[in-house]
Amino acid sequence: MLPDDFLAPYAAHASGGVGRRYAETPHASRSEFQRDRDRIIHSSAFRRLEYKTQVFLNHEGDLFRTRLTHSLEVAQIGRSLARNLRLNEDLVEAISLAHDLGHTPFGHVGQDVLNECMQDHGGFEHNLQSLRVVDELEEHYGAYDGLNLMFETREGILKHCSLNNARLLGPVAQRFIDRTQPSLEAQLTNLADEIAYNSHDIDDGLRSGLITIAQLEQVDFFARLWRDVQQHFPGLSGRRAIYETLRRLITALADDLIVTSSRLLADAAPKSIDEVRAAPPLIRFSDPMRKDATELKRFLRENLYRHYKVNRMRVKASRIVRELYGAFMADPVLLPPDYQDKSGDVSKQARKIADYIAGMTDRYAIREHRRLFSLEEL
């Protein structure tokens, strides 16, 4: 545990945090943010991330990233960035490990379909669901629902929020109404997430054969890094050349973020986290690096995420989620008892169904769909 005097004055100090929804006695040997990190790791929702899609379905290959490995990579990158900027590594790690807890099976297509299904009942958004998981759905403690995390951790999990939802969520979402910023740790984790998925989606895309080095060389940012590897290691090819290039990609993004953010922090000179909240975003890439990162994301969107083989998976996944939701809404007795609402309120029942589906792993959703719709399962 890094002592508070290592942290910059504008970092989130565990001893000065806003606190938990339910008061608890501080732990003798762990900071409040370390306790949050530990609670997240021991949660059921965290374990389920091992079998939830990042880009490729879990059964398509043992080496493709899942939501779990993605979250671990975000935490690793985030901690390194935080230490360089003298921010709170434990808070960054907690936010990183929790930021996808509410993600549906089958990646973003699962979220999109569930949101369509829930339009008459408040919609569905995975950031809101992640907060719902840690605030209400996890069942570990006798005194309260959820994990009772620190305000700063919950604030970092809630990356996006509409004004309508913000008004319902209370203090943790007040910044979306006031148009203020979250902690620097939350800002940093958001960009660590971007660094992680840009690099590992290239790796997984190349491993799958859906994209090629020749295609990536049309992206100037990647081409510069690839040429540098070829100059340092003439004739190097295969996985080694890819790894060397991706190492340089992560380093370039991370170093740029550290230099740019350090300059912004020096210019703004915030003296506390409250001054950080009132300032414009202070953790970001330089304009040239943002341009490079945007070009890379555009390439991945057009060539990997919209690849026809990925689209085939999206169509199948969307059908599974839509048909599960429809079956459960039409006949809630098909649900486990804990997810059957007895009040007669249709919107409450719909939300319980969304909780049930969002909590499924890819393979569990496929199995549930088969149980409901395959005659072979009779």
Secondary structure by P-SEA (a helix, b strand, c coil): cccccccccccccccccccccccccccccccaaaaaaaaaaaccccccccccccccccccccccccaaaaaaaaaaaaaaaaaaacccaaaaaaaaaccccccccccaaaaaaaaaaacccccccaaaaaaaaaccccccccccccccccaaaaaaacccccaaaaaaaccccccccccccccaaaaaaaaaaaaaaaaaaaaaaaaaccccaaaaaacaaaaaaaaaaaaaccccccaaaaaaaaaaaaaaaaaaaaaaaaaaaaaaccccaaaaaaccccccccaaaaaaaaaaaaaaaacccccaaaaaaaaaaaaaaaaaaaaaaacccccccccccccccaaaaaaaaaaaaaaccaaaaaaaaaaccccccc
